[in-house]
């Protein structure tokens, strides 16, 4: 972002900066003038509140990884909600409460799930945090 200082600024100007990715980020300010001031700092950017769930299956459909993410797709590592994992054909029903050791991600075993089916994952306290995935039968 570029901005021009004016005489009315008296050498002081405030900018709104939004970082989309969590983790350490560098903010640098410099002048276009030769020999002008240069400055910077490293900021630790946290995640936003949980926005949705991402589901990932391994190649053999034996493990389902549930990741809680914010609106910018950052893993919500501090999430401590409880999720329910259920198979549409009733061959699976699990619950798990996320804690600090999960860091926003938890793997569930799908051993014993009857195929084909749809697996639904829903946050117990906030049904808007929900996702599903289809499991295909073995040919």
MDAnalysis code that builds the backbone (N, CA, C; Angstrom):
import MDAnalysis as mda
import numpy as np

u = mda.Universe.empty(417, n_residues=139, atom_resindex=np.repeat(np.arange(139), 3), trajectory=True)
u.add_TopologyAttr("name", ["N", "CA", "C"] * 139)
u.add_TopologyAttr("resid", np.arange(1, 140))
u.add_TopologyAttr("resname", ["UNK", "UNK", "UNK", "UNK", "UNK", "UNK", "UNK", "UNK", "UNK", "UNK", "UNK", "UNK", "UNK", "UNK", "UNK", "UNK", "UNK", "UNK", "UNK", "UNK", "UNK", "UNK", "UNK", "UNK", "UNK", "UNK", "UNK", "UNK", "UNK", "UNK", "UNK", "UNK", "UNK", "UNK", "UNK", "UNK", "UNK", "UNK", "UNK", "UNK", "UNK", "UNK", "UNK", "UNK", "UNK", "UNK", "UNK", "UNK", "UNK", "UNK", "UNK", "UNK", "UNK", "UNK", "UNK", "UNK", "UNK", "UNK", "UNK", "UNK", "UNK", "UNK", "UNK", "UNK", "UNK", "UNK", "UNK", "UNK", "UNK", "UNK", "UNK", "UNK", "UNK", "UNK", "UNK", "UNK", "UNK", "UNK", "UNK", "UNK", "UNK", "UNK", "UNK", "UNK", "UNK", "UNK", "UNK", "UNK", "UNK", "UNK", "UNK", "UNK", "UNK", "UNK", "UNK", "UNK", "UNK", "UNK", "UNK", "UNK", "UNK", "UNK", "UNK", "UNK", "UNK", "UNK", "UNK", "UNK", "UNK", "UNK", "UNK", "UNK", "UNK", "UNK", "UNK", "UNK", "UNK", "UNK", "UNK", "UNK", "UNK", "UNK", "UNK", "UNK", "UNK", "UNK", "UNK", "UNK", "UNK", "UNK", "UNK", "UNK", "UNK", "UNK", "UNK", "UNK", "UNK", "UNK", "UNK"])
u.atoms.positions = np.array([
    [0.841, -1.159, 0.000],
    [0.000, 0.000, 0.000],
    [0.893, 1.231, 0.000],
    [0.556, 2.208, -0.808],
    [1.304, 3.464, -0.863],
    [0.429, 4.581, -0.322],
    [1.050, 5.490, 0.386],
    [0.342, 6.663, 0.899],
    [1.293, 7.845, 0.886],
    [0.755, 8.989, 0.647],
    [1.533, 10.214, 0.589],
    [1.270, 11.030, 1.846],
    [2.342, 11.420, 2.513],
    [2.198, 12.312, 3.661],
    [1.968, 13.731, 3.149],
    [1.131, 14.463, 3.845],
    [0.890, 15.870, 3.512],
    [1.364, 16.733, 4.676],
    [1.420, 18.025, 4.462],
    [1.809, 18.939, 5.538],
    [0.854, 18.845, 6.716],
    [-0.417, 18.572, 6.448],
    [-1.407, 18.439, 7.521],
    [-1.145, 17.226, 8.429],
    [-0.386, 16.244, 7.945],
    [-0.075, 15.056, 8.744],
    [0.935, 15.351, 9.853],
    [1.754, 16.406, 9.685],
    [2.792, 16.769, 10.667],
    [3.694, 15.571, 10.984],
    [3.974, 14.763, 9.972],
    [4.878, 13.624, 10.135],
    [4.275, 12.416, 10.827],
    [2.963, 12.432, 11.016],
    [2.308, 11.331, 11.722],
    [1.074, 10.909, 10.937],
    [0.978, 9.617, 10.614],
    [-0.166, 9.129, 9.846],
    [-0.536, 7.735, 10.334],
    [-1.809, 7.456, 10.439],
    [-2.293, 6.154, 10.889],
    [-2.840, 5.381, 9.699],
    [-2.496, 4.093, 9.630],
    [-2.943, 3.220, 8.547],
    [-3.644, 2.012, 9.131],
    [-4.655, 1.541, 8.458],
    [-5.321, 0.294, 8.816],
    [-4.657, -0.825, 8.022],
    [-4.180, -1.860, 8.698],
    [-3.522, -2.992, 8.042],
    [-4.241, -4.262, 8.483],
    [-4.587, -5.117, 7.523],
    [-5.225, -6.398, 7.832],
    [-4.375, -7.526, 7.277],
    [-3.963, -8.420, 8.142],
    [-3.240, -9.618, 7.725],
    [-4.239, -10.760, 7.626],
    [-4.165, -11.528, 6.558],
    [-5.105, -12.624, 6.357],
    [-4.584, -13.954, 6.877],
    [-3.276, -14.103, 6.966],
    [-2.692, -15.365, 7.392],
    [-2.155, -15.255, 8.808],
    [-2.403, -16.270, 9.598],
    [-1.910, -16.307, 10.967],
    [-0.415, -16.615, 10.976],
    [0.222, -16.297, 12.087],
    [1.641, -16.572, 12.255],
    [2.438, -15.289, 12.253],
    [3.778, -15.401, 12.297],
    [4.613, -14.193, 12.303],
    [4.545, -13.483, 10.949],
    [4.312, -12.198, 10.987],
    [4.232, -11.383, 9.775],
    [5.098, -10.146, 9.958],
    [5.726, -9.698, 8.891],
    [6.587, -8.522, 8.931],
    [5.854, -7.328, 8.362],
    [5.868, -6.243, 9.113],
    [5.311, -4.977, 8.652],
    [6.485, -4.030, 8.475],
    [6.651, -3.533, 7.262],
    [7.779, -2.651, 6.956],
    [7.260, -1.335, 6.410],
    [7.865, -0.250, 6.874],
    [7.518, 1.092, 6.407],
    [8.795, 1.731, 5.900],
    [8.714, 2.312, 4.710],
    [9.909, 2.980, 4.166],
    [9.500, 4.154, 3.300],
    [10.437, 5.005, 3.104],
    [10.231, 6.211, 2.311],
    [10.706, 5.975, 0.890],
    [10.030, 6.612, -0.069],
    [10.505, 6.561, -1.457],
    [11.647, 7.531, -1.691],
    [11.840, 8.456, -0.756],
    [12.908, 9.444, -0.883],
    [14.244, 8.811, -0.535],
    [15.292, 9.128, -1.324],
    [16.626, 8.602, -0.997],
    [17.043, 9.044, 0.413],
    [17.481, 8.106, 1.213],
    [17.914, 8.424, 2.572],
    [16.764, 8.642, 3.538],
    [15.527, 8.421, 3.068],
    [14.350, 8.613, 3.927],
    [14.260, 7.538, 4.989],
    [13.344, 7.707, 5.936],
    [13.239, 6.758, 7.053],
    [12.752, 5.376, 6.603],
    [13.240, 4.374, 7.313],
    [12.842, 2.986, 7.101],
    [12.601, 2.380, 8.481],
    [11.553, 1.585, 8.600],
    [11.285, 0.931, 9.879],
    [10.468, -0.317, 9.650],
    [10.416, -1.143, 10.646],
    [9.629, -2.361, 10.516],
    [9.537, -3.087, 11.831],
    [8.665, -4.058, 11.853],
    [8.492, -4.882, 13.043],
    [7.903, -6.226, 12.627],
    [8.092, -7.206, 13.460],
    [7.479, -8.518, 13.240],
    [6.306, -8.630, 14.206],
    [5.146, -8.962, 13.663],
    [3.929, -9.099, 14.447],
    [3.485, -10.555, 14.458],
    [2.938, -11.001, 15.568],
    [2.361, -12.340, 15.621],
    [0.857, -12.186, 15.411],
    [0.371, -12.720, 14.309],
    [-1.041, -12.607, 13.946],
    [-1.752, -13.884, 14.357],
    [-2.809, -13.739, 15.147],
    [-3.585, -14.890, 15.602],
    [-4.692, -15.231, 14.617],
    [-5.379, -16.318, 14.878],
    [-6.494, -16.716, 14.023],
    [-7.768, -16.012, 14.470],
    [-8.707, -15.950, 13.560],
    [-10.014, -15.410, 13.878],
    [-10.876, -16.485, 14.508],
    [-12.130, -16.158, 14.784],
    [-13.029, -17.159, 15.355],
    [-13.321, -18.269, 14.340],
    [-13.688, -19.450, 14.812],
    [-14.011, -20.541, 13.885],
    [-15.110, -20.117, 12.913],
    [-14.882, -20.436, 11.628],
    [-15.840, -20.076, 10.586],
    [-16.462, -21.305, 9.937],
    [-15.663, -22.345, 9.739],
    [-16.183, -23.574, 9.134],
    [-15.238, -24.741, 9.400],
    [-15.686, -25.926, 9.017],
    [-14.905, -27.146, 9.183],
    [-14.395, -27.605, 7.824],
    [-13.170, -28.120, 7.799],
    [-12.629, -28.758, 6.601],
    [-12.460, -30.241, 6.913],
    [-12.832, -31.072, 5.947],
    [-12.716, -32.516, 6.114],
    [-11.758, -33.071, 5.074],
    [-10.915, -34.004, 5.501],
    [-9.982, -34.649, 4.575],
    [-9.955, -36.141, 4.874],
    [-10.018, -36.934, 3.815],
    [-9.959, -38.396, 3.925],
    [-8.612, -38.899, 3.444],
    [-8.109, -39.966, 4.074],
    [-6.931, -40.614, 3.517],
    [-7.357, -41.425, 2.289],
    [-6.388, -41.945, 1.539],
    [-6.680, -42.633, 0.280],
    [-7.548, -43.877, 0.453],
    [-7.455, -44.546, 1.585],
    [-8.225, -45.770, 1.799],
    [-9.551, -45.509, 2.523],
    [-9.893, -44.248, 2.773],
    [-11.122, -43.875, 3.482],
    [-11.178, -44.492, 4.880],
    [-10.021, -44.616, 5.533],
    [-9.954, -45.200, 6.876],
    [-9.812, -44.142, 7.965],
    [-9.403, -42.919, 7.589],
    [-9.194, -41.844, 8.555],
    [-9.802, -40.560, 8.019],
    [-10.538, -39.884, 8.869],
    [-11.123, -38.588, 8.548],
    [-10.459, -37.547, 9.441],
    [-9.866, -36.513, 8.837],
    [-9.257, -35.425, 9.602],
    [-10.195, -34.233, 9.537],
    [-10.592, -33.749, 10.716],
    [-11.459, -32.582, 10.838],
    [-10.595, -31.417, 11.285],
    [-10.645, -30.316, 10.514],
    [-9.889, -29.112, 10.847],
    [-10.860, -27.949, 10.997],
    [-10.736, -27.223, 12.098],
    [-11.550, -26.034, 12.345],
    [-10.760, -24.844, 11.814],
    [-11.383, -24.049, 10.917],
    [-10.663, -22.937, 10.294],
    [-11.443, -21.630, 10.445],
    [-10.693, -20.521, 10.343],
    [-11.325, -19.207, 10.394],
    [-11.703, -18.777, 8.969],
    [-12.207, -17.563, 8.819],
    [-12.689, -17.113, 7.509],
    [-11.588, -16.984, 6.462],
    [-10.328, -16.966, 6.885],
    [-9.214, -16.856, 5.947],
    [-8.476, -18.176, 5.758],
    [-9.119, -19.283, 6.164],
    [-8.580, -20.644, 6.017],
    [-7.406, -20.941, 6.944],
    [-7.222, -20.139, 8.013],
    [-6.219, -20.447, 9.025],
    [-6.801, -21.479, 9.987],
    [-5.988, -22.430, 10.394],
    [-6.417, -23.418, 11.378],
    [-6.659, -22.712, 12.715],
    [-7.859, -22.878, 13.267],
    [-8.225, -22.252, 14.547],
    [-7.659, -23.113, 15.679],
    [-6.377, -22.932, 15.964],
    [-5.646, -23.805, 16.885],
    [-6.126, -23.738, 18.329],
    [-6.852, -22.703, 18.699],
    [-7.327, -22.571, 20.077],
    [-8.784, -23.004, 20.248],
    [-9.354, -23.593, 19.211],
    [-10.758, -24.005, 19.289],
    [-10.921, -25.099, 20.338],
    [-11.961, -24.986, 21.164],
    [-12.209, -26.000, 22.181],
    [-13.658, -26.483, 22.154],
    [-14.257, -26.456, 20.972],
    [-15.628, -26.934, 20.825],
    [-15.714, -28.445, 20.743],
    [-16.940, -28.915, 20.807],
    [-17.209, -30.362, 20.738],
    [-17.895, -30.648, 19.403],
    [-17.409, -31.667, 18.689],
    [-18.021, -32.050, 17.423],
    [-18.615, -33.449, 17.527],
    [-19.661, -33.643, 16.739],
    [-20.300, -34.953, 16.609],
    [-20.020, -35.432, 15.184],
    [-19.574, -36.684, 15.072],
    [-19.281, -37.294, 13.773],
    [-20.232, -38.468, 13.616],
    [-21.064, -38.414, 12.560],
    [-22.069, -39.456, 12.374],
    [-22.127, -39.897, 10.920],
    [-22.350, -41.207, 10.739],
    [-22.579, -41.755, 9.404],
    [-24.075, -41.765, 9.141],
    [-24.441, -41.403, 7.918],
    [-25.859, -41.377, 7.542],
    [-26.511, -42.753, 7.708],
    [-25.733, -43.819, 7.461],
    [-26.284, -45.172, 7.591],
    [-26.171, -45.716, 9.022],
    [-25.835, -44.852, 9.971],
    [-25.779, -45.161, 11.403],
    [-24.686, -46.159, 11.787],
    [-23.672, -46.349, 10.933],
    [-22.586, -47.272, 11.273],
    [-21.456, -46.566, 12.028],
    [-21.624, -45.263, 12.329],
    [-20.617, -44.511, 13.080],
    [-21.309, -43.388, 13.836],
    [-20.948, -43.231, 15.098],
    [-21.433, -42.113, 15.907],
    [-20.375, -41.829, 16.968],
    [-19.673, -40.703, 16.826],
    [-18.589, -40.330, 17.735],
    [-18.750, -38.881, 18.158],
    [-18.178, -38.525, 19.299],
    [-18.066, -37.133, 19.709],
    [-16.637, -36.895, 20.176],
    [-16.174, -35.662, 19.988],
    [-14.828, -35.299, 20.428],
    [-14.820, -33.830, 20.821],
    [-14.216, -33.524, 21.966],
    [-14.024, -32.138, 22.386],
    [-12.595, -31.750, 22.067],
    [-12.438, -30.729, 21.242],
    [-11.110, -30.230, 20.898],
    [-10.459, -29.637, 22.142],
    [-9.159, -29.876, 22.299],
    [-8.405, -29.252, 23.383],
    [-7.086, -28.727, 22.817],
    [-6.249, -28.189, 23.673],
    [-5.018, -27.550, 23.204],
    [-4.096, -28.518, 22.469],
    [-4.140, -29.793, 22.795],
    [-3.269, -30.755, 22.106],
    [-3.716, -31.004, 20.662],
    [-4.986, -30.765, 20.354],
    [-5.476, -30.945, 18.982],
    [-4.987, -29.837, 18.055],
    [-4.827, -28.629, 18.594],
    [-4.413, -27.461, 17.802],
    [-5.327, -27.251, 16.592],
    [-6.657, -27.447, 16.812],
    [-7.644, -27.183, 15.768],
    [-7.850, -28.303, 14.766],
    [-7.203, -29.447, 14.987],
    [-7.273, -30.553, 14.021],
    [-7.334, -31.875, 14.783],
    [-8.228, -32.769, 14.335],
    [-8.334, -34.080, 14.983],
    [-8.650, -35.147, 13.936],
    [-8.029, -36.321, 14.098],
    [-8.248, -37.449, 13.182],
    [-9.172, -38.471, 13.836],
    [-10.118, -38.956, 13.036],
    [-11.073, -39.974, 13.481],
    [-10.880, -41.226, 12.649],
    [-10.884, -42.383, 13.308],
    [-10.816, -43.654, 12.599],
    [-12.191, -43.971, 12.013],
    [-12.191, -44.410, 10.769],
    [-13.435, -44.809, 10.106],
    [-13.536, -46.323, 9.955],
    [-12.674, -47.039, 10.662],
    [-12.705, -48.501, 10.624],
    [-14.075, -48.990, 11.080],
    [-14.666, -49.885, 10.315],
    [-15.963, -50.448, 10.649],
    [-17.146, -49.702, 10.054],
    [-16.898, -48.560, 9.396],
    [-18.001, -47.823, 8.767],
    [-18.458, -48.586, 7.535],
    [-19.758, -48.800, 7.428],
    [-20.324, -49.495, 6.278],
    [-20.428, -48.530, 5.100],
    [-19.929, -48.973, 3.948],
    [-19.922, -48.138, 2.738],
    [-21.005, -48.594, 1.782],
    [-21.493, -47.725, 0.939],
    [-21.258, -46.277, 0.908],
    [-22.098, -45.566, 1.964],
    [-21.646, -44.368, 2.335],
    [-22.397, -43.540, 3.280],
    [-21.919, -42.097, 3.190],
    [-22.576, -41.253, 3.924],
    [-22.169, -39.851, 4.058],
    [-21.828, -39.633, 5.520],
    [-20.651, -39.050, 5.767],
    [-20.232, -38.714, 7.124],
    [-20.508, -37.232, 7.345],
    [-21.229, -36.922, 8.409],
    [-21.527, -35.533, 8.766],
    [-20.796, -35.194, 10.069],
    [-20.170, -34.005, 10.077],
    [-19.481, -33.510, 11.265],
    [-20.110, -32.171, 11.618],
    [-20.556, -32.041, 12.868],
    [-21.243, -30.825, 13.306],
    [-20.756, -30.438, 14.690],
    [-20.488, -29.142, 14.884],
    [-20.160, -28.628, 16.209],
    [-21.429, -28.698, 17.059],
    [-21.330, -29.276, 18.243],
    [-22.496, -29.489, 19.095],
    [-23.131, -28.161, 19.517],
    [-22.321, -27.138, 19.804],
    [-22.838, -25.857, 20.284],
    [-23.184, -24.890, 19.161],
    [-22.610, -25.096, 17.968],
    [-22.817, -24.164, 16.856],
    [-23.014, -24.954, 15.567],
    [-24.271, -25.245, 15.233],
    [-24.585, -26.083, 14.068],
    [-24.149, -25.462, 12.747],
    [-23.815, -24.162, 12.732],
    [-23.318, -23.563, 11.488],
    [-21.914, -24.069, 11.156],
    [-21.211, -24.620, 12.154],
    [-19.920, -25.270, 11.910],
    [-20.222, -26.730, 11.587],
    [-20.392, -26.998, 10.303],
    [-20.820, -28.319, 9.872],
    [-20.242, -28.617, 8.491],
    [-19.961, -29.877, 8.247],
    [-19.472, -30.293, 6.928],
    [-19.802, -31.765, 6.753],
    [-19.753, -32.225, 5.505],
    [-19.994, -33.646, 5.242],
    [-19.103, -34.114, 4.100],
    [-18.926, -35.407, 4.039],
    [-18.126, -36.022, 2.988],
    [-18.765, -37.368, 2.629],
    [-18.747, -37.697, 1.352],
    [-19.291, -38.977, 0.880],
    [-18.196, -40.027, 0.863],
    [-18.517, -41.188, 1.385],
    [-17.619, -42.330, 1.311],
    [-18.208, -43.297, 0.294],
    [-17.385, -43.690, -0.656],
    [-17.833, -44.585, -1.724],
    [-17.597, -46.026, -1.332],
    [-18.390, -46.897, -1.907],
    [-18.205, -48.323, -1.676],
    [-16.975, -48.821, -2.422],
    [-16.394, -49.887, -1.949],
    [-15.222, -50.477, -2.607],
    [-15.714, -51.286, -3.792],
    [-15.179, -51.022, -5.008],
    [-15.647, -51.747, -6.203],
    [-15.300, -53.223, -6.162],
])
